[in-house]
Amino acid sequence: MDEIVELSGTPVLVCAADGPPVTSERDALDLIGNRGPADWIAVPVARLDPEFFRLSSGLAGDVLQKFTNYGTGLAVIGDVAALTAASEPLAALVRESNRGRRHWFLPDLDALTGRLAASS
C-alpha cells in the first residue's frame, strides 16, 4: 500500500513495490494526483514498466516531464546497476538526474532521506 511518510522533514509518497505499474503518462499523472501533500514520490524500480528503462520508447522522458510540470520530485528506488551497465544513454540519464534536484535514482529510502536532508 502506498503511504505518505516524512523523510528529513519532507512529505514523500512512498509507493509499494506491488502496486499498479507505471506504464504510461496517465499512470504518472495518477501518482501525482494521489500524492496529497507530498512533495516527492518514491517509486520502486519494480513498479516501472521495463520500457521506462529503454529510453528510445520515450516513456521515461514523458514521465519525468510530467513530474517536472507538476513540481513533484521523483525518486526511483532500487538497484539499476544492471540496467545502466547495459545502456550508456540510461547511465547518462541516471548520472544527470542524480546531479539535479527533482529526479533521483537511489538504492533505497535511506539514500533518499540523506539526499532530502542535504538539499534542505
Backbone torsions as a table, in degrees:
resi	resn	phi	psi	omega
1	MET	NA	133.0	176.6
2	ASP	-69.9	142.4	178.6
3	GLU	-147.9	151.0	176.9
4	ILE	-90.9	126.8	177.0
5	VAL	-129.3	161.9	176.9
6	GLU	-103.6	122.9	178.0
7	LEU	-120.5	118.2	-178.5
8	SER	52.2	39.8	177.6
9	GLY	79.1	6.6	-178.7
10	THR	-113.8	127.2	176.1
11	PRO	-71.5	129.5	-177.0
12	VAL	-130.6	129.6	170.0
13	LEU	-82.5	110.7	179.4
14	VAL	-96.0	116.1	-177.2
15	CYS	-86.3	138.7	177.3
16	ALA	-74.1	146.4	-179.0
17	ALA	-63.7	-28.1	-175.9
18	ASP	-95.5	13.7	178.8
19	GLY	-78.6	-177.1	-178.7
20	PRO	-63.0	139.2	-177.9
21	PRO	-72.1	153.9	174.4
22	VAL	-94.0	104.7	-176.0
23	THR	-117.9	-3.0	-175.0
24	SER	-159.0	170.6	173.3
25	GLU	-59.1	-38.6	-179.9
26	ARG	-58.9	-42.6	178.7
27	ASP	-63.4	-39.0	177.4
28	ALA	-64.1	-42.8	178.6
29	LEU	-64.6	-35.5	176.9
30	ASP	-62.8	-43.6	177.4
31	LEU	-60.4	-47.8	-179.0
32	ILE	-61.3	-41.8	179.8
33	GLY	-66.6	-25.8	-178.9
34	ASN	-98.2	10.1	-174.5
35	ARG	-76.3	-14.0	-178.8
36	GLY	59.3	-131.8	-178.1
37	PRO	-83.1	4.1	-175.4
38	ALA	-71.2	138.3	175.3
39	ASP	-89.4	-21.3	-177.7
40	TRP	-129.9	153.8	172.2
41	ILE	-126.4	126.7	177.9
42	ALA	-103.2	115.5	-176.1
43	VAL	-114.8	122.1	176.9
44	PRO	-64.7	146.8	177.2
45	VAL	-50.7	-38.6	-177.3
46	ALA	-61.4	-23.0	-179.6
47	ARG	-83.6	-13.7	-177.6
48	LEU	-91.4	129.9	176.8
49	ASP	-55.5	142.3	177.5
50	PRO	-54.5	-26.6	177.7
51	GLU	-63.5	-25.5	176.7
52	PHE	-57.0	-37.5	-175.8
53	PHE	-88.3	-5.8	172.9
54	ARG	-100.1	93.5	-168.7
55	LEU	-58.6	-29.1	-179.8
56	SER	-65.2	-15.6	177.2
57	SER	-71.3	-24.5	-179.0
58	GLY	85.7	-8.0	-176.5
59	LEU	-63.5	-44.8	-179.5
60	ALA	-60.0	-45.9	179.4
61	GLY	-61.0	-42.0	179.3
62	ASP	-64.4	-44.6	-178.6
63	VAL	-66.6	-47.4	-179.6
64	LEU	-61.6	-37.2	178.6
65	GLN	-65.1	-39.9	177.8
66	LYS	-62.1	-43.6	178.6
67	PHE	-63.0	-40.5	177.8
68	THR	-63.8	-46.6	-178.4
69	ASN	-58.4	-35.1	-177.3
70	TYR	-97.3	8.9	175.3
71	GLY	62.2	34.4	-178.3
72	THR	-115.7	132.6	176.8
73	GLY	-76.7	145.4	176.3
74	LEU	-121.2	123.0	173.3
75	ALA	-113.8	116.2	174.4
76	VAL	-87.3	118.8	-172.0
77	ILE	-107.1	123.0	176.8
78	GLY	139.4	178.2	-176.1
79	ASP	-85.2	117.0	176.7
80	VAL	-112.5	13.1	-175.5
81	ALA	-58.2	-45.8	-179.3
82	ALA	-64.7	-37.2	179.9
83	LEU	-68.3	-43.5	-179.4
84	THR	-72.0	-30.3	176.9
85	ALA	-65.2	-29.4	-178.1
86	ALA	-89.2	-9.4	-174.8
87	SER	-145.4	107.4	177.6
88	GLU	-63.1	-40.0	176.6
89	PRO	-59.9	-40.6	177.5
90	LEU	-66.0	-41.7	178.1
91	ALA	-59.3	-40.1	178.8
92	ALA	-66.4	-41.0	177.4
93	LEU	-61.2	-44.3	-179.9
94	VAL	-63.3	-45.2	179.1
95	ARG	-59.4	-50.1	-178.2
96	GLU	-64.9	-41.2	178.0
97	SER	-60.7	-43.4	-177.8
98	ASN	-70.7	-16.5	173.6
99	ARG	-81.7	-19.7	-176.1
100	GLY	-86.9	-164.4	-174.6
101	ARG	-120.1	-4.4	-173.3
102	ARG	-124.2	-16.1	179.8
103	HIS	-136.4	120.8	-179.1
104	TRP	-130.8	148.0	172.2
105	PHE	-112.9	111.3	-172.3
106	LEU	-130.4	151.8	-175.9
107	PRO	-70.9	-29.6	-175.4
108	ASP	-162.7	176.3	-178.5
109	LEU	-68.6	-28.2	176.2
110	ASP	-62.0	-41.4	178.0
111	ALA	-65.0	-38.4	176.6
112	LEU	-63.8	-43.6	177.9
113	THR	-57.2	-44.9	178.8
114	GLY	-63.2	-43.6	179.8
115	ARG	-64.4	-41.8	179.2
116	LEU	-64.8	-39.1	178.3
117	ALA	-64.0	-40.6	-178.4
118	ALA	-71.2	-26.1	-176.5
119	SER	-92.1	-5.4	-179.4
120	SER	-75.3	NA	NA
